[in-house]
Amino acid sequence: MKYDVLQVLGMLLLAVCVQGLARLLIDDKRGLLGGLPGGFAPLLVTYAVLTAVGLVLAGWAHTRAKALGRR
């Protein structure tokens, strides 16, 4: 159950940050993290890092659940 919750949280983080990253690159809108100080580059790096964290978390949780026979 723990890995299922972590997988869902990772997928949510991935979806929100990918959307924010695409919005920042295409429309130049700051999105959900728009209140962070700094300009374009720090916000771009923040979205990219959080996207990678969501991807790794979801993948790791899926692998652990699969190893336990839940997938």
Secondary structure, 3 states (H helix, E strand, C coil): CHHHHHHHHHHHHHHHHHHHHHHHHHCCCCHHHCCCCCCHHHHHHHHHHHHHHHHHHHHHHHHHHHHCCCC
